[in-house]
Amino acid sequence: MTGDRRMILKPNQRSQIIPLPVVLISTVSEGGIRNAAPWSCVIPVLRPLDEVLIASWLKRDTLENIRQTGEFVINIPRAGMEEAVMICARSYPPETDEFEEAGLAARPSAAVKPPGIEGCLAWAECQVEEEIAREKYVLIVGRVVHLEADDRFFSEADGMDYEKSMPLCSMGGPNGMQFVRPISTGKGDRYASMLGSSPNQ
């Protein structure tokens, strides 16, 4: 660390400075085997579009299932579901039902075959729009075809109640990761104001 309080990190340590979401992506294989895997490399693609982007290593059962069926569900777990998330993070043979391994209850989806996961805050049912291949990983662009949220933690006027819902996030460290959750600072602004428009518009 220098005198002006700067610490130089390696470029691949970027996960130690960026809070990441924690989601469970549920898929099914062509043979009907259910898979649930924790994911942090997932983002919505520009508000107010209906697309999401996930990054995946090449050898993942989740990726193989998505390629086979073209569908997946993004489940948003709450604090308290850490143990199930970590069980799903383990490596299993492709024929293993990870819902059973982690004790997860399936939730019927409305528009896709893969089920959602009960106990989560929200469920984004997605269909693949595009796969972008890189040397060591791929980017999957998905379109949200059905979106639901638990109305105990959401409202049309205010969106998510962070204090009640306690969505899981993570921060990377030198030797592992730590689960965290966001809290409100009490500050915010309207989208119109951030775009330079009148607050009354």
N, C-alpha and C positions, 0 to 999 in steps of 0.2 A: 504494500500500500504506500502511495506517495504522500507528500505533505499536504496535498489538497484533497485527501480522503478518497482517492480513486484506487480501486482494486482491478487489476488487469486479469480477465478470465479468458479461457480458451473459447474460440467461436462455438465449439460443440457443447459448451456449458449453457447455452441459451435457455434450456429448460429450467435453470436455476434462477432465472430472473423474470420469467413470464408465468403468471398463474394460469393453470390449464383446467379446462372442464374435465369432469369424470362422467362418462356415459357408459352404458352397457348396450352394445349392438347385438341384437338378436337376429338370427338367421336360421334357415333350415336347409339341409342338403336335399338333393334330388330324391334321395331315399327316405326323407322325412325325419332325419336326425336333427334335433334342436341344438343350437349352439348359442352361447351367450359369452361375450368377450368385452372386457373393459377397454375403453378407448379415450384418449385425450386429444389426439390429432384430428379434431372435428370442429368445423366452424360453419355458421350460416354464411352464404355467399351474398353479401351486400343487401342491406335493407332497401326496399321491401320485397326482394325477390323470394321465390319459393324453393330455392336450391340450397343444398348443403354440400360440403366438401369433406371427404375423409382421406387420410393418407394411410397406406398399409404397406408393411413389408410383403415381399413376394410370397413367402411361405406362411400363410395363415389360413386356418380353416374358414374363418369368416370371409376372407377374400374369395376362396374357392366356392363357398356357398353363394355369395353374391354373384359371382360369374355364372354359376349354374342356373340360378333362378331370377336374377335381376332385381331382387327385392331385399330389403332389410328394415329393421325398426331401431330407431335411436330412443333408448329409454333413459330418463333422467333420474338417477337414484338420489335418495336423501341421506344425510348423516344418520348413522345407525345401520346402514347397509354395507359398511366397509368390509365386514367378514365375507359376505357373499361376493363382493367385487373381487377380493383377493383370491377366493376359491376359483372364480372364473378366469383369473389371470394365469392359473397353472396350465401346464402343457398336458393335453389329453389326446389319446388316439381319436381319429376322426369319427369313429363309431360311438363315442361317448356322448350321452345326453347331458349337457352341462347344466340344464335346468335342474335335473335330478341331483347332480353332484353338489350344487350350491343350495339346494332346497328352495328353489325359486318357483313361484306359482305362475303359470302361464295366463295371459290375458288375451282373449280373442281379438284379433285385429279387424278393422272394418274394410280395408281396401287391399291388403296384401296377405300372403300366406303365412309368413313368420309371425308368431305371437309376440305380444308385448310382455312386460314383466310387471306383475302386481306389486304394489307398494311403492312404485316410482311416482315421481311428480308429474311427468308428462311423457307422451309417446308420439314420436314423429314417424309415421309410416312412409317409406321411401321406395321409389323405383329408380333404377340406374338410368342416367341420361348419357354418361360418357365415362370412359376409362382412359386416363392419360398415363402412359407407361414411361418410367424412367429406368435407369440401369439397375437400381437396387430396391425400388419401391414403385408403387402406383398411386395415382390420385383418382378417387372415384367421385364423380359429380352425381349427386342424387337429387331427384325432385320430390318434395314432400307432397304426397297425394292425400294424406289425412293426418290431422293434428288434433290431439286431445290433451287436456290437462286436468288434474284433480282440482275441482272447484273449491276445495277447502283452503287452497293456497294461492288461488288466482282470482282476479276479478277483471271484468272488461275495462273498468276505469283505471285501475292501478297496476295491472299485470301481476307479477309474482310478489308475494309477501315473503321477503328473504328471511325475516326473523322466524316465521312459522315454518317455512318450507325447508330450510337448511339444505340447499343443494350442495352436493359434494364437488369439490375441486381438489387440485393437487399442486404441490410445489416440489420440484426436483431438488436433490441435494447431492453432495459428492459421493455418497454411498447408497443412495436410495431415494425414496419419495415419501412425502408426508401428506396425509389428507388434511384439507382445510375447507372452510366454507366462507362465502361472502357475507358481509353485513353492510347495511346501509350507512352512509356517512351523514345522511340527512340533507345532502345537497343534490341538485339535479336541474335539468332544464328541458324545455320543450324542443322537439326536433326542429320545429320551425325557427326557433331562436338560434339554434346551432348552425342553421343554413343561412342566417342573415336576414330572415324574413321577419315581419312584424309579429310580436307575440300574440296579437289578436287575430292573426290569420289562421 
